[in-house]
């Protein structure tokens, strides 16, 4: 962690320095910063001082400079001599000061020397800054500084696993590109935006980089067939696509656009660090561009920065700083230019990766304060209107709820030049400070010639990576007739095995061209980027599989590609594909196709009839379909039937067979059950009768005996008479016991019969269980039946010579 020395504290009332210094730790800027001030407030000087401090600490900076003021960071002169200042002074300022250019240069050298000494800075500090970093001014679309190859900025990311990162980068590029041709495209609803985004994503998902000419060519001849759930031609008809391609091609055809393809590719890592890992100061100046071009370039830079940032490890200290000057047009409160989304992303997420964002503006009313509310460090200078101040205080309130907004309001109103109200994260109290003297010579925006002179060495070093715009590929099938502004391609340099003239092909065979959108193109060795055409045979063959015992008659279409072709074609090397008519075009993919020569006798009809014969023989020997089979059930599946589905059919049939066999048990068990039930009913009836008889006899015998004996006893009968009664009573008791035994026997018989019924039911349960288990086992005895072809069941429906694009 380092301290950034920005200036000294001043008394807001007297505007005198108090002697205290303003030093802010670098980690405070991971929560981002905002610099606000009207023209003449010293805002640019504060930004330069901040960047000098960051660079002196060894950290890299990426500076987006729409006005050209921050190119002054390159004007550091350790000698502080008049001759150092002379090439860079503004002679208009010298004239206004009533001095000659040499005199003005001398006075500027003296002014800077004294100004730096007043803050304790010497030539040694300037030299330290120059030793710690190197400065590069990038001028996209211009050769004045180091140009940037914007056309080549469609390089595929090294890691495409994070769809959000890839999507954001694509969205920024496409939105900016369409703005250049006057199309205000919404990423969610614009056909143009959706098509271009899908084309880029298609290439990147395959690890392929693009350039703008290639992308334009893909618009007319896309390598994709569907967008969402709709066919491409339905969603975006060919004529409409050609209109978009024409607009984009007009951009490419513009002579002034050639500069956009020169210089190194837009690569954040190389812009921020040299090969030894030393931090750099990359100044991307867009002062020479139109508003649309500035948006395009800035959105690309920011999109690349977001992608680079998300690949970094987490850190709590500052790793790098993004400084954006005059951000008002790039972060509006309501509109959504292509720059807004990446700025919002950086403000919300960059802290975790140690990337600090500092936004500078003189018009806070034109800024989305929700973005500003993510900033922790605020440096507020003089403002031009009360409306600006109100909007600024609104954002500050969201960012720092504990700050006394009323006091800040009063303080802002009394600020002098180069004075700022400072609020740092973690402190509610604010302070007023004045910026220290900048080591860089603040001469204002440099001319193109000055930038060119300053960057001569850097531009020469970058010249080795300078790219030129390749010719956009022509669009086949009517593209030329539609009228293309693409310059005619130069005659290609041909190899020994190449020709621009298609070899002669027999009239009996149709000639086609494989479309780059054919989904199987890579499977047969082709390439959607290929610029050479290799001969191939494409065949569609009707096959009939016939098996009587399986009651099977199954027809199939078999389609294949055979390539490369030679005087003898080995059909065993065929590649099975699934093609439709759209995959084979009638016109070549370019206006100047290059054909790979072959020894195949394409002009002879017998050459193709031999291929047809060999194909039939090969398919007869090798092709078969396999169907599931259950021979016990005599059940056979069908080609393509899922194993689970066939097993379910087997189980259903086995259940039916089991039900049939179980039904046959009914006759066997029904008679036995009926007999037992009749016997049980009869036995139960006997029990009921015996119970009733026994009960009646017991009652009558008891009453009779009890009446006789008791009557005799109570009636005064003689002893002999009563003894006679005793015999009768004892006999009756014996008869009662015999009735009880007969009843017990009857009940036991009922129990035995019921036990017999239970045993019979158990036997039935065993039989049913055995039948069910046996049929369920049979249902799972599934095998595979292979069904081959008869030669008479093979017929070639289509045979074409197709030219396949290859690398």
RARA-V495460 format. One record per residue. PHI is phi in whole degrees, -180 to 180 (* if undefined). OMEGA is omega in whole degrees, -180 to 180 (* if undefined). NEAR is the number of other C-alpha atoms within 8 Angstrom. Layout:
PHI,OMEGA,NEAR ; PHI,OMEGA,NEAR
This chain:
*,180,7 ; -122,176,6 ; -101,178,8 ; -106,-177,11 ; -91,-175,11 ; -103,-178,14 ; 163,-177,12 ; -130,180,14 ; -70,176,14 ; -125,174,12 ; -78,-177,10 ; -60,-177,10 ; -83,-176,5 ; -97,-177,6 ; 65,177,8 ; -96,177,7 ; -69,-178,11 ; -90,-176,8 ; 99,176,6 ; -82,-179,7 ; -102,174,9 ; -101,177,10 ; -126,-176,9 ; -120,178,9 ; -64,-177,10 ; -61,-177,13 ; -67,178,10 ; -67,-178,12 ; -88,171,14 ; -71,173,16 ; -91,173,14 ; 75,-176,15 ; -144,179,14 ; -132,174,13 ; -119,-177,14 ; -130,177,15 ; -179,179,15 ; -71,176,13 ; -56,-180,7 ; 90,-179,7 ; -81,-177,12 ; 94,-178,12 ; -60,-179,15 ; -63,178,8 ; -61,178,11 ; -63,178,11 ; -62,179,10 ; -64,179,12 ; -61,179,14 ; -60,-180,11 ; -66,176,9 ; -59,-179,12 ; -67,179,11 ; -63,-179,14 ; -68,179,16 ; -64,179,11 ; -77,176,8 ; 92,-178,10 ; -96,-180,13 ; -82,177,16 ; -136,172,16 ; -116,-173,14 ; -115,174,13 ; -103,-165,13 ; -125,-178,16 ; -72,-177,10 ; -103,179,11 ; 92,-179,12 ; -68,-172,11 ; -81,170,12 ; -65,178,13 ; -63,177,13 ; -59,-180,11 ; -81,-176,8 ; -97,176,9 ; -120,-172,10 ; -125,-179,12 ; -59,-180,9 ; -77,-179,6 ; 51,180,12 ; -96,180,9 ; -59,-180,13 ; -67,176,8 ; -70,-176,9 ; -82,-170,14 ; -54,-177,11 ; -68,-169,6 ; -114,-179,8 ; -72,174,12 ; -92,-175,7 ; -65,175,7 ; -65,176,6 ; -67,178,8 ; -63,180,13 ; -64,180,10 ; -66,179,7 ; -84,180,7 ; 72,-179,6 ; -124,173,10 ; -73,179,8 ; -55,-180,11 ; -66,180,9 ; -66,-180,8 ; -66,178,12 ; -62,179,13 ; -65,-180,13 ; -68,178,9 ; -68,178,10 ; -64,179,12 ; -67,179,10 ; -61,-177,8 ; -72,179,11 ; -63,-180,10 ; -67,-180,8 ; -61,180,9 ; -69,179,13 ; -62,179,9 ; -63,178,7 ; -114,177,8 ; 79,-180,6 ; -103,178,9 ; -131,178,9 ; -59,-180,10 ; -64,178,8 ; -66,179,9 ; -66,180,12 ; -64,178,10 ; -62,177,9 ; -61,-178,11 ; -68,-180,9 ; -75,-175,7 ; -80,-174,12 ; -153,170,14 ; -124,-173,9 ; -113,177,10 ; -133,175,12 ; -101,179,13 ; -95,-180,12 ; -126,179,14 ; -58,180,16 ; 77,-178,13 ; -148,178,9 ; -95,-176,10 ; -66,175,11 ; -105,174,15 ; -90,-179,15 ; -68,178,17 ; -125,-179,15 ; -78,179,17 ; -70,180,11 ; -61,-180,10 ; -90,-177,12 ; -80,177,9 ; -93,177,10 ; -68,-177,9 ; -63,176,10 ; -60,179,8 ; -65,-179,5 ; -128,-180,5 ; -108,-177,10 ; -72,-180,4 ; -92,-175,7 ; -64,-179,7 ; -67,179,6 ; -62,-179,11 ; -62,-179,12 ; -63,180,9 ; -65,-179,10 ; -66,178,13 ; -64,-178,11 ; -60,179,11 ; -63,-180,15 ; -64,-175,12 ; -66,180,11 ; -60,179,15 ; -66,-180,16 ; -62,-179,9 ; -66,177,12 ; -64,180,12 ; -65,180,10 ; -105,173,9 ; 79,179,6 ; -109,177,7 ; -87,-167,7 ; -108,173,11 ; -88,-176,8 ; -60,-175,9 ; -95,-174,6 ; -127,-177,8 ; -77,177,9 ; -61,-178,8 ; -62,-178,8 ; -65,-178,15 ; -64,-179,11 ; -64,-178,10 ; -61,180,11 ; -62,-180,11 ; -68,178,9 ; -65,179,14 ; -66,-179,12 ; -63,178,11 ; -60,-179,9 ; -68,-178,12 ; -64,180,12 ; -64,176,8 ; -98,179,6 ; 76,-177,9 ; -103,174,9 ; -85,-180,9 ; -129,163,12 ; -131,-175,11 ; -63,178,9 ; -59,178,13 ; -64,179,10 ; -63,179,12 ; -62,178,13 ; -63,-180,13 ; -70,179,11 ; -62,-180,14 ; -78,-178,13 ; -133,-172,9 ; -68,176,10 ; -86,178,11 ; -127,-175,9 ; -110,-175,9 ; -131,170,8 ; -124,-173,11 ; 69,-179,4 ; -97,-177,5 ; -101,171,8 ; -64,-177,9 ; -56,-178,11 ; -66,177,8 ; -78,-178,7 ; -72,-176,9 ; -144,-175,9 ; -55,-177,9 ; -54,-179,8 ; -63,178,6 ; -69,177,8 ; -64,178,11 ; -63,176,12 ; -62,177,8 ; -66,180,10 ; -61,179,12 ; -65,179,10 ; -63,-180,9 ; -67,179,10 ; -66,175,14 ; -61,176,9 ; -64,180,9 ; -66,-176,11 ; -75,-180,10 ; -68,180,8 ; -57,-177,6 ; -70,-177,6 ; -80,-179,11 ; -59,-178,12 ; -66,-179,12 ; -73,-179,13 ; -104,-177,16 ; -101,178,12 ; 90,180,13 ; -69,177,12 ; -68,-180,10 ; -74,-177,11 ; -131,-174,7 ; -64,-178,10 ; -59,-179,7 ; -75,176,8 ; -75,-177,11 ; -94,-175,13 ; -137,173,12 ; -86,-175,10 ; -66,179,6 ; -96,179,5 ; 85,179,6 ; -81,-177,11 ; -67,180,15 ; -122,172,16 ; -112,180,15 ; -101,-179,13 ; -106,178,14 ; -98,-178,12 ; -96,-178,15 ; -122,-176,14 ; -62,-176,8 ; -87,-174,5 ; -102,173,9 ; -75,-179,6 ; -60,-180,6 ; -65,180,10 ; -68,177,10 ; -63,179,11 ; -61,-179,13 ; -60,-178,16 ; -64,-176,12 ; -64,179,10 ; -65,177,14 ; -65,-179,12 ; -62,-179,10 ; -66,178,11 ; -62,177,13 ; -65,179,12 ; -65,178,9 ; -61,180,13 ; -62,179,11 ; -62,-177,10 ; -58,-175,10 ; -70,176,9 ; -90,-178,6 ; -85,175,7 ; -78,179,6 ; -72,178,7 ; -159,179,9 ; -98,-180,10 ; -106,-179,9 ; -74,177,15 ; -100,-179,11 ; -159,-179,11 ; -126,169,14 ; -102,177,12 ; -119,178,12 ; -117,178,12 ; -91,178,12 ; 48,-172,12 ; -83,-171,11 ; -52,-176,12 ; -76,-176,8 ; -105,-178,9 ; -141,-177,14 ; -72,-178,12 ; -72,-175,8 ; -120,-178,5 ; -68,-179,5 ; -129,175,9 ; -66,-176,9 ; -62,-179,13 ; -82,-172,14 ; -66,-176,11 ; -62,179,9 ; -65,177,14 ; -64,179,10 ; -61,178,9 ; -62,179,10 ; -64,-179,10 ; -64,-177,13 ; -91,-169,8 ; -118,-170,8 ; -66,-177,14 ; -55,-177,13 ; -62,-178,10 ; -103,178,14 ; 77,178,14 ; -99,178,14 ; -92,180,16 ; -117,176,16 ; -121,-179,13 ; -109,-179,12 ; -124,-180,14 ; -158,173,13 ; -106,-178,11 ; -129,-179,11 ; -62,180,13 ; -66,-179,8 ; -99,-178,10 ; -115,174,13 ; -72,-175,10 ; -65,177,12 ; -64,176,8 ; -71,-179,9 ; -64,-178,12 ; -67,176,12 ; -83,-178,11 ; -85,179,13 ; -95,-178,15 ; -105,-179,14 ; -121,175,13 ; -129,-169,12 ; -114,177,12 ; -102,-179,18 ; -64,-180,15 ; -119,-172,13 ; -86,-176,6 ; -135,175,6 ; -66,179,7 ; -66,177,7 ; -61,-178,12 ; -65,-180,11 ; -63,180,8 ; -65,180,11 ; -63,-180,11 ; -65,177,10 ; -63,178,9 ; -67,180,12 ; -66,178,12 ; -62,179,12 ; -68,-177,9 ; -80,-174,11 ; -141,-175,9 ; -62,-177,7 ; -86,-178,6 ; -76,177,9 ; -77,-175,8 ; -64,179,8 ; -62,179,6 ; -66,179,7 ; -64,179,10 ; -58,-179,10 ; -65,-177,8 ; -67,-180,10 ; -59,-177,13 ; -63,-177,8 ; -104,-177,8 ; -71,174,11 ; -99,180,8 ; -66,-179,9 ; 63,175,12 ; -111,-175,14 ; -140,170,13 ; -84,-176,15 ; -113,171,12 ; -128,180,13 ; -114,-178,10 ; -63,179,9 ; 92,180,4 ; -129,177,7 ; -81,-179,10 ; -74,177,7 ; -108,176,11 ; -137,178,8 ; -113,-179,12 ; -139,172,14 ; -113,-176,12 ; -72,173,12 ; -70,179,10 ; -72,-179,9 ; -76,174,11 ; -72,179,10 ; -77,179,11 ; -80,-176,10 ; -88,-177,9 ; -97,-177,9 ; 93,-178,7 ; -56,179,10 ; -86,176,12 ; -76,178,6 ; -63,180,8 ; -64,180,7 ; -66,177,9 ; -63,-180,12 ; -62,179,11 ; -66,-177,7 ; -67,-174,8 ; -102,-176,13 ; -57,-178,9 ; -68,-179,7 ; -65,180,9 ; -68,179,11 ; -65,179,8 ; -66,-179,7 ; -81,-175,11 ; -63,-178,9 ; -66,-180,6 ; -102,-179,8 ; -65,-180,11 ; -108,173,9 ; -116,-178,7 ; -72,174,8 ; -74,179,5 ; -71,179,9 ; -65,-180,10 ; -65,179,9 ; -73,-179,12 ; -101,-176,13 ; -76,175,13 ; 56,173,9 ; 99,-178,7 ; -65,-179,12 ; -64,180,11 ; -66,-180,6 ; -72,178,7 ; 92,-179,6 ; -108,178,10 ; -87,180,8 ; -67,178,10 ; -60,179,6 ; -62,-179,5 ; -71,178,6 ; -69,179,4 ; -59,-176,5 ; -68,175,5 ; -81,-171,4 ; -97,173,7 ; -83,-178,6 ; -65,-178,4 ; -105,-176,8 ; -123,178,10 ; -155,175,11 ; -87,179,8 ; -107,-180,6 ; -68,176,6 ; -59,-180,6 ; -67,-180,6 ; -125,-179,9 ; -57,-178,9 ; -66,-177,5 ; -79,-176,5 ; -119,177,11 ; -70,179,8 ; -108,-180,10 ; -134,178,12 ; -126,-179,13 ; -69,180,13 ; -71,-179,11 ; -66,180,13 ; -89,179,11 ; -59,-174,11 ; -67,-177,5 ; -103,-172,9 ; -60,-180,13 ; -71,-178,9 ; -66,-178,7 ; -104,176,9 ; 90,178,7 ; -88,-179,12 ; -148,178,11 ; -68,176,11 ; -96,-173,8 ; -62,179,10 ; -113,175,9 ; -122,-176,12 ; -114,-178,13 ; -112,-177,13 ; -70,178,13 ; -147,172,13 ; -106,176,12 ; -114,-174,13 ; -129,170,12 ; -122,-171,12 ; -128,178,12 ; -91,-180,13 ; -123,175,12 ; -124,177,11 ; -102,-173,15 ; -128,178,9 ; -141,-173,9 ; -64,-174,6 ; -65,177,5 ; -94,-177,8 ; 51,-174,6 ; -113,166,10 ; -134,-172,8 ; -126,179,8 ; -103,178,8 ; -136,168,7 ; -105,177,8 ; -112,-179,9 ; -123,-176,12 ; -152,177,12 ; -127,177,13 ; -122,179,12 ; -162,-5,10 ; -76,180,7 ; -100,177,13 ; -136,-179,9 ; -65,174,7 ; -124,-176,6 ; -102,178,7 ; -92,-176,6 ; -69,179,10 ; -69,179,5 ; -92,-180,6 ; -61,175,10 ; -119,179,9 ; -71,180,8 ; -135,174,8 ; -124,-175,7 ; -115,172,9 ; -126,-172,6 ; -63,-180,6 ; -68,-178,8 ; -74,-178,11 ; -119,-177,11 ; -96,-179,11 ; -96,-178,8 ; -122,179,8 ; -65,-175,10 ; -75,179,11 ; -133,179,9 ; -71,-179,8 ; -127,-178,6 ; -66,177,11 ; -115,-176,11 ; -100,174,12 ; -83,-177,11 ; -70,-177,9 ; -142,176,8 ; -85,179,7 ; -64,-178,9 ; -84,-174,8 ; -66,-178,11 ; -82,-177,7 ; -98,178,9 ; -63,-178,10 ; -66,178,6 ; -62,-178,10 ; -78,177,10 ; -67,176,8 ; -66,177,8 ; -63,-180,10 ; -63,180,10 ; -64,-179,8 ; -65,178,9 ; -63,179,9 ; -61,180,12 ; -62,-179,9 ; -64,-179,11 ; -69,177,8 ; -60,-177,12 ; -80,-168,6 ; -113,-173,6 ; -88,174,9 ; -159,173,9 ; -115,178,9 ; -112,179,9 ; -124,176,14 ; -71,-177,13 ; -144,172,12 ; -129,-172,13 ; -68,179,8 ; -64,179,7 ; -87,-175,10 ; 56,-179,7 ; -119,-177,10 ; -129,179,10 ; -83,179,10 ; -129,-180,8 ; -54,178,8 ; 87,-179,5 ; -71,-179,9 ; -69,-179,6 ; -60,-180,7 ; -64,-180,6 ; -67,180,8 ; -68,178,11 ; -61,178,11 ; -63,177,8 ; -66,178,8 ; -63,180,13 ; -64,179,11 ; -63,180,8 ; -66,179,10 ; -63,176,13 ; -61,179,11 ; -63,179,8 ; -64,178,9 ; -63,178,11 ; -62,179,8 ; -64,-178,8 ; -69,178,9 ; -65,180,10 ; -63,-180,7 ; -70,178,8 ; -70,-174,8 ; -60,-178,8 ; -64,-178,7 ; -64,-174,8 ; -94,-174,10 ; -65,-179,8 ; -64,180,8 ; -64,-179,8 ; -66,-179,10 ; -63,-180,8 ; -63,-180,8 ; -64,-179,12 ; -64,177,9 ; -63,180,8 ; -63,179,9 ; -65,179,11 ; -65,179,8 ; -65,179,8 ; -64,179,12 ; -66,176,11 ; -63,179,8 ; -61,178,9 ; -61,-179,11 ; -62,-179,8 ; -65,-178,8 ; -65,178,11 ; -63,-179,9 ; -67,180,8 ; -64,-179,9 ; -63,-179,11 ; -67,-179,8 ; -66,-178,8 ; -65,-180,9 ; -61,-177,9 ; -67,-177,8 ; -67,-180,8 ; -65,-179,11 ; -65,-179,8 ; -67,-178,8 ; -66,-179,8 ; -66,-178,11 ; -62,-180,9 ; -68,-177,8 ; -69,-177,9 ; -66,-178,11 ; -67,179,8 ; -64,179,9 ; -64,-179,12 ; -64,-175,9 ; -79,-179,7 ; -90,176,6 ; 79,179,6 ; -64,180,9 ; -78,-180,7 ; -59,-177,6 ; -65,178,6 ; -64,-179,9 ; -71,178,12 ; -65,176,8 ; -63,178,8 ; -66,-179,11 ; -60,179,9 ; -61,180,8 ; -64,-180,9 ; -65,-180,10 ; -67,178,8 ; -64,178,8 ; -63,179,9 ; -64,178,9 ; -65,179,8 ; -65,178,8 ; -62,179,11 ; -64,179,8 ; -67,177,8 ; -64,180,11 ; -64,-179,9 ; -68,178,8 ; -62,178,9 ; -65,179,11 ; -63,180,8 ; -64,179,8 ; -64,179,12 ; -66,178,11 ; -62,179,8 ; -64,176,9 ; -60,-180,11 ; -63,-180,8 ; -64,179,8 ; -65,178,11 ; -66,176,10 ; -65,177,8 ; -63,179,9 ; -66,177,11 ; -63,179,8 ; -62,179,8 ; -64,178,10 ; -65,178,8 ; -64,178,8 ; -62,179,8 ; -64,179,9 ; -62,179,8 ; -63,-179,8 ; -64,-180,8 ; -65,180,9 ; -62,-180,8 ; -63,180,8 ; -63,-179,11 ; -63,-179,10 ; -63,-179,8 ; -64,-179,8 ; -74,177,12 ; -66,176,11 ; -65,178,8 ; -62,-179,10 ; -62,-177,14 ; -94,178,9 ; -83,-175,8 ; -102,177,10 ; -123,180,7 ; -120,177,8 ; -111,178,8 ; -93,-179,8 ; -117,-179,11 ; -93,-176,9 ; -113,165,13 ; -97,-179,8 ; -59,-179,8 ; -71,-179,5 ; -95,-179,10 ; -119,177,13 ; -140,180,9 ; -84,-177,11 ; -86,-177,8 ; -152,176,8 ; -139,-176,12 ; -131,168,11 ; -91,-177,12 ; -120,178,13 ; -93,-173,12 ; -101,177,12 ; -69,179,15 ; -133,178,13 ; -73,*,8
